[in-house]
Amino acid sequence: MKQKALFLDRDGIINVDHAYVYKISDFEFSHGIFELLQFFTKKGYLLFIVTNQSGIGRGYYTLEAFGTLTDWMTGTLEQKGIDIKEVAYCPHTPNENCHCRKPKTGMIDNILTHYPIDLENSWMIGDKQSDIDLAHNAHIGSSIAIGDNTFEHYDYHFTSIAVCIEYLKENSDKMSIKG
């Protein structure tokens, strides 16, 4: 049986985007993110992080440093009852023209080889147009854009994760987020 999923960008969604975050000391969870992830978990969604990490390809930090931070992040989320099924990442720079860099669908395609996901009833949350375009390109049913940027082709747009979760709590029945 296929399951619904929530796909999330990391920098700007899970954590405050301080540009090329790879140290635990620089990692700051976004206000409201625990509540948002717990909300989707209670509704029966599998959680996945899909993140472009060109800092690896640019030599700003190592894959090992990224792994250490990722283990700490997922461990912290686990302590809050939040199970991230997978953190998919693209280590390539934009000019490498890989298949995994958002808005291309390589990360989603790979996840689909391991998990039976019902993309039509799944969601993507991101803070960049490439996140919203990934949702469209991968045929993820709905998307939420977060932040002050100008976006195209999204289903919902909120200024912050905190505003998003407040809206979801009051309106999830109208948004096809069923438990």
Secondary structure, 3 states (H helix, E strand, C coil): CCECEEEECCECCCECCCCCCCCHHHCCECCCHHHHHHHHHHCCCEEEEEEECHHHHCCCCCHHHHHHHHHHHHHHHHHCCCCEEEEEEECCCHHHCCCCCCCCCHHHHHHHHHCCECHHHCEEEECCHHHHHHHHHHCCCEEEEECCCCCCCCCEEECCHHHHHHHHHHHHHHCCCCC
